[in-house]
Amino acid sequence: MTQKEWPLWEVFIRSKQGLDHKHVGSLHAADAEMAIQNARDVYTRRLEGVSIWVVESTNVHASNPDDAAAFYEPANDKIYRHPTFYQVPDSIKHM
Amino acid sequence: MMTDSTMPAQAPAAAPSETQAQLFPFVLQLADTSLILAHRLSEWCGHGPILEQDLAMANIALDFLGEARSYYQYAAELEGKGRTEDDLAYLRSAVEYRNPLLVEQPNGDFAVTIVRQFIYDCFHYHLLLQLKSGPDAQLAAIAEKSVKEAAYHIKWSSEWVIRLGDGTEESRRRVEKAIGNLWRYSGELTTPSATEQALQAAGLVPDYAAIQQQMAAHIARVFEEATLAVPEGVFMQKGGKDGRHTEHLGYLLAELQYMQRTYPGLEW
């Protein structure tokens, strides 16, 4: 018997209509359909979600931590890019 | 089992009518079936092939346990002799249990558990659909709650049958063996016992011929996708619904009932 690990999947759950899907973790599954079923059993047992996305982990391409200085630090002194001069009404949630 | 009530609908305050009271053995049979299958599935807890399926089986076990409790509570009320759900679950012997033989069969390997589950899910889901619109309000309420769970169960076990059948050489060999060993217990589900026949004649229990057709259609569809053959001409075992069980039930109950039998009246 050949020992082949099932691929790893990243799981994203939308907790409520109108909110975005958030990364909640990862799991192993043979294919996308099973990954969604597994995600349902592993991550939505306590009413955490109304929608599930799964993405095979190999399809996620990440930035390199070594690039952190070049990528993010130049934004440090550019405060004018932040819309911090507006007042957000109290009724607007999840900003 | 705790004393809090998870009944999906308010239990009627009045004593059950005579017509309702006839349902007692049928409700008890449903309760036993759900409890025994829940126990079998719970035996996988901590032993699943992978974490995700360990959780899936424990979830499904809890669905069945919850359903069993609703039936036992209703059965206790229908009987009206002061027995509680715990008395019915923990203090009856194997010959008094009314579950069909299929659900007491041992877990075996993962393929055996999947095939057992798949056969039962096919029956369970279609039965609940009928009970949901049936004449008894309390059974209809329990079915309405449980059918949502059963819809997931049948999806879960169907997907697994497809993957095991149309998977590797080993998975196919194992699932074919499981089908060969378990098929003989599939016929009992839709073969009415004398009790069920009487209740069907009174219009209290759904007709099994229609359910049997729906089951067969679903099984044929899934097996085709799984590239598996539906067995033909198999001699069907029965007797569970009349209390004649395979040897496995006694061992299962010995474990399930151990605490209550050893320390009668124990609570925690």
Interface residues (C-beta under 8 A of the other chain):
Chain A: M1 W6 L27 H28 A29 A30 D31 E33 M34 Q37 N38 R40 D41 V42 R45
Chain B: I50 L51 E52 Q53 L55 A56 N59 Y152 K155 W156 E159 R163 E170
